[in-house]
Amino acid sequence: SHPQSYELLLIPDHSRTRTGAPGRPIRSAVVAATGETGASGYPRYAGEGMEADVDPETRTVEAVLIDGEELDYGMSVRVAGAEGERPAS
């Protein structure tokens, strides 16, 4: 069974810290399982303007739409609390 929801973080790639860790998110959204499988083959989650396919084993965002648009160049989306990710503050 897959998680029923995730918190996703939208992070500008240029905001990396001196250690190379991801910088501060500029937006977050709690997305809930839709029961559908996305084009990537992973479960689809949606909510608060974000729609994403998330690999439940690695907690990697495989595909994402923000307000119905593809992700802008220089931006990334991560699952909050995923390995290497600090919680949003």
N, C-alpha and C positions, 0 to 999 in steps of 0.2 A: 504494500500500500504506500502511496505517495503522501508527502505532507499536504495538508489542506490549504496552507498559506505560507507566504514568505514576505519579508520586507525587502524591497529592492531599493538600491541606492544609485542615483545618477551622479557620476563623478567626472569632472573634466580631467582629461589625461595630463594637462599641463600643471595640475595642482599637486603633483607628487611631492612628497616631503623629501628632505635631504637624504633620508635613508632609503628612498625609492619606494616607500610604502604609498598606497593610494592617499590622496588628499581628502579634503572635506567634501561630502556630498552637497550638491546644490538642490537636490530634490529627493524625496523618498516617497514610496507608495507601498501599501500593503495590498498584495495581490492574492486572490483566492483561486483554488482549482476550479476550472470550468467543466471538467469531465471530458474535455476534448484532447486530442493529440495534435500538436502543431505540425507544420510542414517539416520541421527538423526531426520529427519522430519522438519528441519528448512531450511530457504533459504540458498543457497550456494553462496559464494563470492570468487573471485579469483583475484590475481594480485601480481606482484613483487615476485614470488616464494612462496607465501602463498595461501592456499586454505582452506576455513573455512566455517562451518555451524554456523550461528549466530542467536540467538533468538532475534528478533527485539523488543520484549516487554521489556526484561530485559537487552539487549545488552550483553548477555553472549555468549562467544565462546563455542559451544557445541562439536565441532569436528574440528581438524585442521591437515593439512599436511604442512611441511616446506620443500621446495625443493623436494617434492614428498615423504618425509619420515615422519613417526610419530614423535611426539614431544619427545625429549629426556627427560629422568627422571630428575627431578629437574628444569624443565623449565615450564613456563606458558605463555599463550597468553591472552591478554586483549584488549578490545576495548578502544582506547584513548578517554578520556573524560567521560568514564562510571563512575557511582557513585563510589566514593572511589579511583578513579584513577586521578592522576594529569596529565596535558598535557605533552607531550614529550617536552624536551627542547633541 
